[in-house]
């Protein structure tokens, strides 16, 4: 049986055992140290450049923004909550809740965010007084290892054990990752669905994320230029590496041409039918996305797709697709600067199209709406099996927490049972602690039979015994 090498797990357990009794002040200092290891500008740039050079995914400028923004927002969230001792008390119920560590966390992280995701998870794990051992994507090991090196150095600088944060040594094989998951106390996976399923099969409690494939509706009341600006900024951010990036826009018929013109003004290129066929033939090879085109610059894609000369200046590419054909390749997650566009007769038809897309891929993750009618946000949230519905927001900036919405900052979005996950919220510190409930007596709360059954008896009678 494979064993995690170099006493990595033993060192994690030893570090965690000493940290398990840390005060809230010490915990928050540790979390701040981890945040600073990535937030400081020189480190954010170094890791962004290393990630792009190593993986070929995304772009440096946006990765710097992502690292600093997500780290800053997560630190804000974490410093506002208690995670040591009593974290909640309800005198009326006689219940007091105490937070306890889970132990050693195994964290699987993706190539799309090899610097930001490890730090984000480490901050949450350490907030719960845990140690964390990171298994990175093999193709992004150097970036993740450097991020871990920086976190360890910052912990050492404040006198805390560096072994609270470690990276799985090379080579990061399937066997090594499986062994880590088997021997850890909690597994948290951000990445491929294959890795999520492997985590669930490990025998260790596991939290995974679902597949992204965000559809967004533009209705006839929307501010079209504002909607287009949000969609363009979100779609283009880090070359669409985010699982929260818009993959389809569904536009109601009344504003279809005006909305596409607004998107054009925001930097989109509207592919012709012939160009759409070339994009499809190039982007998918034997039914699979061509990994060499994932998260590449728009100019690279325009050349590879053989688009018209004016497309070389575009920020992203719109492909108009036929409604009612959810298996059409463009209905899935594209991880590239290609946006599927659907035309719907009205808002209700647009909701149906969004549901069809999510049934094809991405159920549980997210959807969005651009509108001036607030009640339609409620209607969409009622209708779709997704965890998050964002109204008048850019998904890549709001889905994982924003300074102008109330979602927790995270780089891991739970998708509920719809997406094969155990959580239906953004991953946050509460998922990294156990809770002890102190239960004391309260005044008896026993209603009468009449209070509970009276209405039922009045409508249906007591019935005869079988």
C-alpha positions in Angstrom: 0.0 0.0 0.0 1.3 3.5 -0.9 2.3 5.6 2.0 2.6 9.4 1.9 6.4 10.0 1.8 8.9 11.9 3.9 6.9 11.7 7.1 4.7 14.5 5.6 1.6 13.4 7.4 3.3 12.8 10.7 4.8 16.3 10.6 1.3 17.7 9.9 -0.2 15.8 12.8 2.5 17.0 15.2 2.1 20.6 14.1 -1.7 20.4 14.4 -1.6 18.9 17.8 0.3 21.8 19.1 -1.9 24.3 17.3 -5.1 22.7 18.5 -5.0 24.7 21.7 -4.2 28.1 20.1 -6.1 31.2 21.2 -8.3 33.1 18.9 -5.7 35.8 18.7 -3.0 33.4 17.6 -5.3 31.8 15.1 -6.2 35.1 13.5 -2.5 36.1 13.4 -1.8 32.9 11.6 -4.6 33.4 9.1 -3.4 37.0 8.5 0.2 35.7 7.9 -1.0 33.3 5.3 -3.0 36.0 3.6 0.0 38.4 3.6 2.2 35.7 2.1 0.2 35.9 -1.1 -1.4 39.4 -0.9 1.9 41.3 -0.9 2.4 42.6 -4.4 5.8 41.0 -5.2 4.5 37.6 -4.2 1.2 38.0 -6.1 3.1 38.9 -9.2 5.7 36.1 -8.8 3.1 33.4 -8.4 1.0 34.8 -11.3 3.9 34.8 -13.6 5.0 31.3 -12.5 1.5 30.0 -13.0 1.1 31.3 -16.5 4.6 30.1 -17.5 4.0 26.6 -16.0 0.4 25.9 -17.0 -0.2 28.2 -20.0 -3.6 29.1 -18.5 -4.9 32.6 -18.0 -2.9 35.8 -17.9 -0.7 37.4 -15.4 -2.5 40.7 -14.8 -5.8 39.0 -14.0 -4.2 36.4 -11.8 -2.6 39.1 -9.7 -6.0 40.7 -9.3 -7.6 37.4 -8.4 -4.9 36.5 -5.8 -5.1 39.8 -4.0 -8.9 40.2 -4.3 -9.8 36.7 -3.1 -7.2 36.8 -0.4 -8.3 40.2 0.9 -12.0 39.2 0.9 -11.4 35.9 2.6 -9.3 37.5 5.3 -12.1 40.1 5.8 -14.6 37.2 6.3 -12.3 35.2 8.6 -11.3 38.0 10.9 -15.0 38.8 11.6 -15.8 35.4 13.1 -14.8 33.3 16.1 -13.5 29.8 15.6 -12.1 29.1 19.0 -14.2 28.1 22.0 -17.8 29.3 22.1 -18.9 30.4 18.7 -22.6 30.5 19.3 -25.0 30.5 22.3 -28.8 30.4 22.4 -30.0 30.8 26.0 -33.6 30.3 24.9 -32.8 26.8 23.7 -30.1 26.1 26.3 -27.5 25.3 23.6 -23.9 26.5 23.5 -21.7 25.6 20.5 -18.0 25.0 20.8 -15.7 24.8 17.7 -13.1 22.1 17.5 -10.5 21.3 14.9 -11.0 18.5 12.4 -7.3 17.6 12.3 -5.3 17.3 9.1 -7.0 18.5 5.9 -6.1 17.1 2.5 -6.7 19.7 -0.1 -6.7 19.0 -3.9 -6.2 22.1 -6.0 -6.5 22.8 -9.7 -4.1 24.0 -12.4 -6.4 26.9 -13.1 -5.6 28.5 -9.7 -2.4 26.9 -8.5 -1.5 29.8 -6.2 -4.8 31.4 -5.1 -6.7 28.2 -4.2 -4.0 26.6 -1.9 -3.8 29.9 0.1 -7.5 30.3 0.2 -8.0 26.8 1.6 -5.1 27.1 3.9 -6.5 30.2 5.5 -9.9 28.4 6.1 -8.2 25.3 7.5 -5.9 27.2 9.8 -8.9 29.3 11.0 -10.2 26.0 12.3 -6.9 25.2 14.0 -6.1 22.5 11.5 -3.1 21.5 9.5 -3.4 21.3 5.7 -1.6 19.1 3.2 -2.0 20.2 -0.4 -2.1 17.9 -3.4 -1.7 20.1 -6.4 -2.4 19.4 -10.1 0.8 17.7 -11.3 1.1 20.3 -14.1 1.1 23.1 -11.6 3.3 21.7 -8.8 6.1 24.3 -9.0 3.6 27.2 -8.6 1.8 25.5 -5.7 5.0 24.5 -4.0 6.2 28.1 -4.2 3.0 29.3 -2.7 3.4 26.8 0.1 7.0 27.9 0.6 5.9 31.5 1.0 3.1 30.5 3.5 5.5 28.4 5.6 8.0 31.2 5.7 5.4 33.7 6.9 4.2 31.2 9.6 7.8 30.8 10.8 8.3 34.6 10.9 5.6 34.8 13.6 6.8 31.8 15.5 4.3 29.2 14.4 5.1 25.7 13.0 5.6 25.8 9.3 4.3 22.2 9.1 0.8 23.5 9.5 1.0 24.0 5.7 2.7 21.5 3.4 2.6 20.3 -0.2 2.6 16.7 -1.3 6.1 16.0 -2.6 6.8 15.2 -6.2 5.8 13.1 -8.1 2.1 13.9 -7.4 0.6 10.7 -8.6 -2.9 9.3 -8.4 -1.6 6.8 -5.9 0.0 9.4 -3.7 -3.1 11.6 -3.8 -5.3 8.6 -2.9 -3.1 7.7 0.0 -3.2 11.3 1.3 -7.0 11.4 1.1 -7.2 8.0 2.8 -5.1 9.0 5.8 -6.3 12.6 6.3 -9.3 13.6 8.5 -11.0 15.7 5.9 -10.7 16.0 2.1 -11.6 19.2 0.3 -11.4 19.1 -3.5 -11.5 21.9 -6.1 -10.9 20.6 -9.6 -12.0 17.9 -12.0 -15.1 15.8 -11.3 -12.8 12.7 -11.5 -10.9 14.1 -8.5 -14.1 14.8 -6.7 -15.4 11.3 -7.2 -12.0 9.9 -6.1 -12.3 11.9 -2.9 -15.8 10.6 -2.2 -14.5 7.1 -2.6 -11.6 7.6 -0.3 -13.4 6.6 2.9 -12.6 10.0 4.4 -15.2 12.7 4.9 -15.0 14.8 1.7 -16.2 18.1 0.3 -16.2 18.5 -3.4 -17.4 21.1 -6.0 -19.6 20.6 -9.0 -19.0 21.4 -12.6 -19.5 25.0 -13.8 -21.4 26.1 -16.9 -23.2 29.3 -16.0 -26.1 30.5 -18.1 -27.2 34.1 -17.9 -30.4 35.7 -19.0 -30.8 39.2 -20.4 -34.4 40.2 -20.3 -36.2 43.0 -22.2 -35.9 45.4 -19.2 -32.2 45.1 -18.7 -29.7 47.9 -19.0 -28.0 46.4 -22.0 -24.8 48.3 -21.9 -24.3 47.6 -18.2 -25.2 43.9 -18.7 -22.8 43.6 -21.6 -20.0 45.3 -19.7 -20.4 42.9 -16.7 -20.6 39.9 -19.0 -17.5 40.9 -20.9 -15.5 41.7 -17.8 -16.4 38.4 -16.2 -16.0 36.3 -19.4 -12.6 37.7 -20.2 -11.2 37.6 -16.6 -8.2 35.4 -16.6 -9.2 34.1 -20.0 -12.3 32.4 -18.6 -10.5 30.0 -16.3 -13.1 30.5 -13.6 -15.9 27.9 -13.1 -18.1 30.9 -12.5 -17.4 32.4 -16.0 -20.5 32.9 -18.2 -20.7 30.1 -20.7 -24.1 31.0 -22.3 -26.2 34.1 -22.6 -29.9 33.8 -23.3 -31.4 36.9 -24.7 -35.2 37.5 -25.0 -36.4 38.2 -28.5 -37.5 41.8 -27.9 -33.9 43.0 -27.3 -31.9 40.3 -29.0 -30.2 42.4 -31.7 -29.7 45.3 -29.4 -28.1 43.1 -26.7 -25.7 41.5 -29.2 -24.8 45.0 -30.4 -24.1 46.0 -26.8 -21.9 42.9 -26.3 -20.1 43.9 -29.6 -19.4 47.3 -28.1 -18.1 45.6 -25.0 -15.5 43.7 -27.1 -17.3 40.7 -28.5 -17.0 39.3 -32.0 -20.1 37.8 -33.6 -19.1 34.7 -35.5 -20.9 33.8 -38.7 -22.4 30.4 -39.1 -19.4 29.2 -41.1 -17.0 30.6 -38.5 -19.1 28.9 -35.7 -18.6 25.6 -37.5 -14.8 26.2 -37.6 -14.8 27.1 -33.9 -16.7 23.9 -33.1 -14.4 21.8 -35.2 -11.3 23.4 -33.6 -12.3 23.7 -30.0 -13.5 20.1 -29.7 -11.5 17.1 -30.8 -13.3 13.8 -30.8 -15.8 15.2 -28.4 -13.3 16.6 -25.9 -12.1 20.2 -25.4 -8.7 20.8 -27.0 -6.7 21.5 -23.9 -4.2 23.6 -25.9 -7.1 26.2 -26.4 -8.3 26.3 -22.8 -7.8 29.7 -21.2 -5.8 31.1 -24.1 -5.6 34.7 -25.2 -8.3 36.0 -27.6 -5.8 36.7 -30.4 -4.5 33.1 -30.2 -8.0 31.8 -30.5 -8.9 34.0 -33.4 -5.9 32.7 -35.3 -6.5 29.1 -34.5 -10.2 29.4 -35.4 -9.4 31.1 -38.7 -11.7 34.0 -38.0 -12.0 37.2 -40.1 -9.2 39.8 -39.6 -11.4 42.1 -37.5 -11.8 39.3 -35.0 -8.1 39.6 -34.0 -9.0 42.7 -32.0 -11.9 41.1 -30.2 -11.9 40.3 -26.4 -14.2 37.2 -26.8 -16.3 35.4 -29.4 -20.1 35.0 -29.6 -21.5 31.8 -31.2 -25.2 31.9 -31.8 -26.7 28.5 -31.2 -30.1 26.8 -31.8 -32.4 26.7 -28.8 -33.8 23.3 -27.8 -30.5 21.5 -28.6 -28.8 21.2 -25.2 -26.5 18.4 -26.4 -25.0 20.8 -29.0 -21.3 21.2 -28.0 -21.5 24.9 -27.2 -24.0 24.2 -24.5 -21.3 22.9 -22.2 -18.5 24.5 -20.2 -15.9 25.8 -22.7 -13.1 27.2 -20.4 -12.3 29.6 -23.1 -13.2 33.0 -24.5 -16.2 31.6 -26.4 -19.7 32.5 -25.4 -22.8 30.6 -26.6 -25.8 32.9 -27.4 -29.4 31.7 -27.3 -32.5 33.5 -28.5 -35.7 33.0 -26.4 -39.2 34.2 -27.1 -39.7 35.7 -23.7 -38.5 35.4 -20.1 -40.3 32.1 -19.4 -38.8 30.6 -22.5 -35.4 31.9 -21.4 -35.8 30.2 -18.0 -36.6 26.9 -19.9 -33.5 27.3 -22.0 -31.4 27.9 -18.9 -32.8 24.7 -17.3 -32.0 22.7 -20.5 -28.4 23.9 -20.5 -28.0 23.1 -16.8 -29.5 19.7 -17.3 -26.8 19.1 -19.9 -24.0 20.3 -17.7 -23.6 22.5 -14.6 -26.7 21.7 -12.6 -26.3 23.0 -9.0 -23.7 25.6 -9.7 -25.0 29.0 -10.7 -27.1 31.1 -13.1 -27.6 34.8 -13.6 -30.1 37.4 -14.7 -29.8 41.0 -16.0 -33.1 42.8 -15.4 -34.8 45.8 -13.9 -37.6 43.6 -12.5 -36.5 42.3 -9.1 -39.3 39.8 -8.9 -37.8 37.9 -11.9 -34.7 37.1 -9.7 -37.1 35.4 -7.3 -38.8 33.6 -10.2 -35.4 32.3 -11.5 -34.3 31.2 -8.1 -37.5 29.3 -7.6 -37.3 27.7 -11.1 -33.6 26.5 -11.3 -31.8 23.8 -9.4 -28.7 25.9 -8.7 -27.1 27.1 -5.5 -26.5 30.7 -6.6 -28.6 33.1 -8.7 -26.8 36.4 -9.3 -28.9 39.4 -10.4 -27.1 42.3 -12.3 -23.7 41.1 -11.4 -20.5 39.8 -13.1 -20.4 36.1 -12.2 -16.6 35.7 -12.0 -16.4 38.6 -9.5 -19.6 37.9 -7.5 -20.1 34.1 -7.4 -17.2 33.4 -5.2 -18.0 36.3 -2.9 -18.0 40.0 -3.6 -17.6 43.3 -1.7 -21.1 44.2 -3.0 -22.9 41.0 -2.2 -23.2 38.8 0.9 -21.7 35.6 -0.3 -18.6 34.2 1.4 -15.3 34.8 -0.4 -14.0 31.5 -1.7 -12.5 29.7 -4.7 -14.6 26.6 -4.1 -18.4 26.6 -4.8 -20.5 23.9 -3.4 -23.3 22.8 -5.8 -25.6 20.7 -3.5 -26.8 17.3 -4.4 -27.7 18.6 -7.8 -24.0 18.8 -8.6 -23.0 15.7 -6.6 -21.8 17.7 -3.5 -22.5 17.6 0.2 -22.7 21.4 0.6 -25.0 23.9 -1.1 -23.1 27.1 -0.3 -19.7 28.6 -0.8 -16.9 26.7 1.0 -16.1 28.6 4.2 -14.4 28.2 7.6 -17.5 26.4 9.1 -16.7 23.4 6.9 -13.3 23.1 8.6 -14.5 22.7 12.2 -16.3 20.1 14.3 -19.0 21.5 16.7 -19.6 20.3 20.2 -23.1 21.2 21.5 -23.5 21.9 25.2 -27.1 21.2 26.0 -28.7 22.4 29.3 -32.3 22.1 30.5 -34.9 24.7 29.5 -38.5 25.2 30.5 -40.6 22.3 29.1 -41.7 22.9 25.5 -44.5 20.4 25.0 -47.6 21.6 23.1 -50.9 19.8 23.5 -52.2 17.2 21.1 -54.9 19.7 20.0 -52.3 22.3 19.1 -50.4 19.9 16.8 -53.2 17.7 15.4 -56.3 19.9 15.8 -56.3 21.4 12.3 -55.8 18.0 10.8 -58.5 16.4 12.9 -60.9 19.3 12.0 -60.3 18.7 8.2 -60.0 14.9 8.1 -61.3 13.5 11.4 -59.3 11.2 13.6 -60.0 8.2 11.3 -60.6 4.6 12.3 -57.7 2.4 13.7 -56.6 -0.2 11.1 
